[in-house]
Amino acid sequence: MGKKDKKKGQGAVKTAVKTEKKANTKLKKEMAAKGEEDFDTLLAKFAAQDAAVNAVKEEVVSPPSRRSCFTLTPHPWQDQLIFFGGEYFNGSKTMMYNDLFLYHTKHDRWVQVMAPHSPPPRSGHQAVAVGREGGQLWIFGGEFSSVTQSHFYHFKDLWVFHLAENKWEKVPGGGGPSARSGHRMAVHGNQLLVFGGFNDNGRQFRYYNDIYSFCLNDRKWTKLAVVGNGPCPRSGCLLTPVPSGGILVGGGYSKEPAKKDEEKGVTHTDMFLLAPDKHDKTGTKWKWQSVRQGGTRPSPRCGASLAVGTGERAYVFGGVHDQEEDDDDEGGLLGTFFNDLYLLDLKKFVWHTVTVSGKKEEGEKKKRRRKKEDGKEESDEEMEEKMEGLNVAEEDEAKEKVVSDDGVFTVTVGPSSSAAGQAGSKPMDDNGSSPEVFVPPVRMNAGVAVKRGVLYLYGGMCEDSHKQLTLNDFYSLDLNKLDEWRTIISLDQADLEWFESEGEDDSDDDDDSDDDDDDSEEEDDEEMEEASAMETE
């Protein structure tokens, strides 16, 4: 029996290898037909470019280019944010990045660090920073896209960047998560915990809800034994450590088969706590617990950005909710984007909306100071709200509305579960009017990070009709004052671009000359060749 079982197992492995080989051959032919180089060729070109970098170089540079799905990570102790990777798509070509920047928050200065043996370009990866051995940035997984975004390559590699030495290291070792992107990663003691994500190879898609642990001491992967009813497979969820010692997982997005050759997207709104077994000494036994969320919960969405602050709080900005267009004969999704800011109490699991009050006039400040000197007592609720640094708007019926941000593009801003949840809710002045208080435009897959009580927000992506506009604007918000969003880099209309693909632009005249079509094809070919050169910054 043992020999038969062994032969059977070997046959299954051989069949899987043959199937994968045929799929890769088919993929190469499909990419070649589109004028694209296959992933092996592209990654080999990158490796050759990387081999030319033989010394560490630091250079003060302009801010990173437009991009989304990058990582923005607070330095373990320096007043810096670590920016890595991401992608940019302009309707014609895709550019993937592996550049690393340090943003010096006190000096408003960007420094690019170029070091040998860096990871291949990617987006949808995850990064966390730890303070051990002079400071380390750990990066896992992600994806690499073809020029036209028709095919994707998913990574399962693990890298560490030694901050004190400016040195990249690829960490070997098997037994870890499969290749994926859209997953989430967090630090728990001396472990890195990886949850969820997805893999789409063009033939089939798969979403994950497995949990893996990587021990920073012995550098080994372990798949955790988790009991209890936990989250279903998903990507793009919220994940953060909690003071009790567990990991909080909420929301996210997944697809499931619907009709023949069709898929249905699902946006999740549930929340779970992954807690370690108190009686387990191995550190591998964990338990899922369903969490009841309190307060004013965000409306359903995915692609929101989370940053952990001080005082057992996390902050969540933006996101998108995709809804199928039933009236559209050709199908498609209608994306409703958000620019609201929420605070999540990580101890009580209670949501609060965060409303920026706007700068106070000097006369109003003196008036408030006089009231305090008069000895008037504040209620416990007022004191708690003041300590939280929040202005919670009154609940009202949530209504969808269309707004225009800085005249750059017009998008649909979605409703929250109440008017209190609508970002940009304006405090009323003495006359009952609503003063204008700036809020960054709507977006998804942006970079957010908290450093020394200040929330930073960079880039991301927003849709304007069928256009996917990638951003590189930059803002900060003092979480203690909550008086105004400070614009570090403004959103420039001239900096946004989108090239219509064939059949998208209804404004084109039907009687365009053949010469114009030939010129357009030549330009597209040139753009393809440029993109194939693996642009990196």
N, C-alpha and C positions, 0 to 999 in steps of 0.2 A: 504493500500500500504506500509505503514511504516513497519508493522509486516512482510510482505512478503519479503521486501528488507532486513530486519534484518536477517530473516531465511536464505535467499539466501547467505548473507555475511558470516554467521556462517558456512554454508555448505562448502563454498569455503575454509575457514580457516581449517576446519576439514580435507578436502581432501588434502590440502597442508601438514598438519601435518602427515597424514598417508603416503603420498608419501615420505616425508623426512625420516620417521621412517623405511620404507621398504628399502630405499636407504642406510641408515646407517647399517641396518642388512646385506644387500648384501655386503657392503664395508667391514664389519668385517669378513665375510666369505672369501672374496677374499684375504684379508691381512693374515688371518689365514692359508690359503692354501699355501701362500708364506713363511710361518714361521715368519710372522711379527705380532707384537702386535698392536691392534687397537689404535687410537688416544686417546680415553678416558683413556685407561690403561697407555699409555706412559705419558700423561699429569698428571695423578694421581701419577705416580712414581716421576715425577719432583717435584710436590707439596710436596711430602714426603721428598725429598732431601732438598728442600728449607726450610722446617720447621725445619730442623736440624741446619740451620744457625740462631743463635739467637743474634749475635753481629756483629758490623761492623769491618772489618779487611782490612787493607791496607798493601800491600806487594810489594816490588820491585821484578819484575819478568823478564823473557825473553820476547821478542816480541811476539805478538799473532801468533797463528799457521796459516797455509795456509787457506785462505778462500776468498769468494766473497760475494757480496750482503749484506755487512755489512754497517754501517754508520760511517763516520769520520767527527766529528763536532768541529769547533773551540770553545774553552771556551770563554764565554762572555768577560772576561777581563784578565784572567791568561794566561801565555805563555804555554798553554796546548792544546792538541787535545783529544777529547773524542771518544773512539772507542767502538762500541757496536755490539754484535751479529754476524750474518753471517752464512754461510754454507760451507761445504767441501764435495766433492764427488770424490771418487777415482776409479769409475767403478764397485766397489763391494758393498760399503756401503756409507751411507750419515750420516754426523754428523752435528747437528744443535747446535748453541751456544747462550748463553745469558750472556756471561761474559762482564764485563765493565772494560776498561783500560783507564788510563790517560797517555798520552805521553808528557813528559816535554821537550819542544823543545830546551831550553837553555842547558840542561844537558844530552840530549839524553838518557832519562831514562823512562822505562815503569813501571807504578804502577797499579796493579790490585786492584780494590775496590770490596770487597765482602760484601754485605749488605742483610738483611732479606727481604722477600716478594718481590722478583724481578720478572720481567716478564718471561713467559715461553720462551724457545729458539725459535728463528725466524730468517728469512732472508727476503729480499725484503721489509722491513719496511722503515719508514722515521723518521728522528730525526732532531730537531732544538733546538738551545739553546737561551735562553733569559736572560737578566740581572736582572730581578725582583726577589725580596725576596732572595737575596744572590746568585742568579744564578740557573737556572733550565734547565734541558734537557727533552724535550717533545718527546715522541715516540708514533706513531700510526701504527696499522695494521701489515701486513707482513704475512708470511706463515711458516708452519711447514711441513716437508716432512717425508714420510715413509723411511725406511732404503734403499729401492731400488729405490726411487723416482717414484714409480708407482702411489702413491696417495699423495694428498696434503690437508692440513687443513689451512684455511685462518682465520686470526684474524680481529676483529673490535674493539679491546680494545685500550684504551688510558692510557698512563702512564706518570708520571713525576718523574724525579730523582732530588732531592734537593741537589745541589752541595755543599752548605755550610755545610749541615748536613750529607751527604752521606746516604740519606734516600730515598727509593722507595715508591711511592704512586700510587695505581690504582685509576683512576678517574672515578667515576660512572656517569651515565647519558645516556639517550636514545636520539633518534632523530639524531644520527650521521650517517656517511657513513656506507654502508654495508661492510661485511667482504671482504678484498681484499689485494693484494700485487702489487708491481710495480707502485704504485701511487706516487704522489709527494706532498710535503708539504712545506710551506713557512710562515714566520712571516710577518704580515701586521699590523702595529700599535699594538693594544692590541688583535689581532686576529691570530689564526692559520688557514690557508687556505689549504684545501686538494682537490686535483684534480686527476681525472682519476684512472687508475689501472685496474686490472682484477681479475676474480675469475674463477677457473677451478676445478670442483668437480669430474671430471672423466666421468660424464654423459653429461655435457654441459659446454661451456665456455661463459663468458660474459666480455666485456670490457666496461669501464665507461668514461663518460665525464662530470659528475656532479661536482658541486662545493659546498663544505661545509665549514662553518666558525665555529670555536670554540672560544668563547670569554674568554679570560684569566681572566677577572674580575668576571663575574658571573658564569663561567664554564658551559656554555650551548652551545649546537650545534644548528646551523641554516643552512638550505639548502637555498643557495642564489638564488634569482630571477634574472636570467641573460637573457638579450635580445641580439639580433643580431646573426649573423651566426658565430659560434665559431668552435673550433676543433671537429672532430669526435671522438668517443670513442677510447682510446689508453692507453698504459702503457709505462714505460721506457722513457718518454719524458724529455725534458729540462724544468725547471721551476725556475724562479728567480724573486724577486722583482726588480722594476725599480725606478729610481729617481723621476719620475713623479707621483708616488703613486700607480701604478698598478702592475699587475703580468704578466710576459712574459712567454708564453708557446710555445714550438717549438718541432717539430720532434716527435719521438716515434714509437711505433710498435703496430699492432693489427692483429687479424686473422678474416677472414670472410668465411662463408660457400662457397664452390666451387661446386664440383660434389657431388654425394651421398656419405656420410660418409667421405668426404674429406674437408680439410681446406686450405685456401690460406693466407700466411702471407703478410702483407703490411707494408713497411717502409715509414714513413711520413717525409716530408721535409718542411712543411708549418710552419707558425709562427703567433701567435695571441697575442693581448694585452687585458687583462682583466682589465678594468678601472672602478672605482666606479662612480656612478651617482652623479654629482656635486650638484644636487638639493635634494638628498635623505639624510634625517637626521637619518634614522634608521640603515644605514650601511649594508642593505641587498640587495640593488638594484645595479646591476653591468651591464656592457655592453661589449660584445666582439667586437674587432676591428681587422681586418686583417692587418698584418704587412708586408711591403715590405722590404726584407732584402737586404742590400748592401754589397759591398766588395767581398772578396773571400770566398764563402760559403763552408762549409764542404760537402763532398760527402754524399749520403744517408747512414744512419747508425742508430743504436739504441744501448742502453747500454753504451753510452758515459757518462763520469763523469764530473759534473760541480761544480765549486767553485767560489764564489763571492770574488773579490779582492777589492782593494781601487780604488778611482778615477772613479767610475761609470763603472767598468769593471767586466766581468765574464770570466773565463777560462774553456775551454772544452778540455778534453783529451780522445783519443782513441775511442773505440766503435767497432761495428761489423755490417756487412751487409750480411744477409743471402739470398742466391739465390738457387732456386730449381735446382737440377741436372737432366736435361732432359734426358741425356744419360744413367742414372742409372736405370736399370730395377726395382730395388727395391725402387726407389725414394730416398728422403733424401734431406738435405740442405748442401750447401757448404758455409761455413762462411769465409768472408774476414775481417780480423782484422786490426785495425789501431793503430798507436802510434804517430799521429800528435797532435800538441797543437795549439788551436785557442784562440784568444781573441775576445770577443763580446762587442762592445761599447753599453752600456745599455741606452744611451741617443739618439744615432743616429741609433741604430740597424744595425751597420755595422760590418762585420767580418774582422778580420786580421789574417794572419798566423803568428805564433811565431817561429822564427828560432834561435836556440842557436848558438852563434858565436864561442864558444871555447875560452879558455884562451889566452890572448895576451902576446907575448913575451915582455920583458922589453924594448928592443930596439924599438919595434913598439909603445909602450906607450909613450916613450920619443919623438918619431917622431911626434905623434899626438899632444903632448903637445907643441912642437916647432911650429907646424902649427898654433895652437891657439894663441901663443904669437906673431906670425908674423902679426896678425890682420886680417887674411882672414875671410870674413864673410860667414856664412852659410845661405842657403836659408831657407824660411819659412817651406818648406816641410821637410828639414833636421832637423830643430829645432823641428818640431812636432813629427817626427819619434824618435828623441832622447828623447823627453819628454815621449813618449809612451813606450820607452824601447823596441822597436821592430826592427827586421831586416826582412823586407818583401822581399821575394825572387821574382825574375822576373817570369812572367807567361811563361809557356812553355807547350807543349803537355804532358798530364799526361799519364804515362805508368805503367801498372801493373808489378810488379817484385817480385821475390822470394828471400828472404834473410834468413840468419841464425843468430840468436841472441845468442852470447856467446857460440855457440856450444851446446846449451841446447835443442832447438827444432827448426824445420824449419817450417815456416808458410808463407802464402801468405799475403803480405802487399798490401793493395788496393790503387788505385789511388785516388787523390782528384780531384776537378773540374779543377785544374791547378797544375803545378809543384810547384807553390807557396804553395799549400795546403798540399804537401807531407811532413809530419814531417820527420826530419832527412835531409832536404835539406841542403847541406853544402855550406858555403860561400867560394868563390874562393879566393885563395891567389894571391900574385904578379906574380907567375909563371903560373896562370891559372888552377892550380890543386885544388882539393877539400880535405882539411885536414879532418882527421877523428874526428868527433864530436859525442860523445856518446848520444844516446837517449834511454830511457827505452823501453824494448820490448813491442810488441803489446799486447792489452788486452781489456776486457770489464768488466763492473761492479766492477771497482776498487774504492778505497776510495781516494778522493782528498779534500784538504782543504787549505785555505790561512790564514797564521798567520804572522802578522808583515811583510808583503811584501814578504813572502816566500811561494811558492807553494809546498805542500807535496803530494806524491803519494804512495799509499800502496796497494799491493795485487791485487786481481781480478782473472780473468779466461781467458785462451786462449785455442784454440783447435789445436791439431797436428793430422791431419787426423781425426780419430774417437775418439781420446783421448781428454778428457777435463782436462787440467792441471790447477790446482789451485795454485796460487802464494802467496808468502809472502815477496817479495822483497820490498824495501822502498827507496824512493829517495826524494830529495828536489831541488828546483830551485829558485834562487834569482831573483825575477821579476824585480828588478831595474837594475841588471847587465846583466842578460841573458847570462852569459859567459859559464856556464857549469851545467849539471845535476850532483848533488853530490849523490853518492851512500852511503846510510846509512846502508842498508842490501842488500847484493848482491844476485843475483839469483843463487842458487846452484842446479846443475843438480842432485846431489845425494839426494836432498830434495824433488824431484818430483817423484810421483808414480802413476801408473795406473795398475789396475788389469783387464785383459781381461775377458769379459763375454763369455759364451759358444758360439762358432761359430764366434767370432770376430777375433781371431788370426789365420791367414792363414798359419803361419809358423809352426803350430803344426804338428807333424808327424801323419799319419793315423794309424800307427801300434803301437800307445801308448798302454801300457799294461792296463788291467782292474784294476790292483792294483794301478797304477798311478791315474786313474779316481776316484777310491774310496778315495784315499788320498786327492785329490782335493776337493771332495764333503765334506769330513770331515772338511777341512780347511774353506770352505765357511760357513758351519754350525756354526763353532766357531766364525767366523767374524760376522755372523748375531746375535748370542747371545751377543757378546760384544757390537754391535751397539745398541741393544735393551735396554741396560743399561742406555741410555740417557747420553752420555758423555758430560760433560760441563767443562769449564775451569774456 
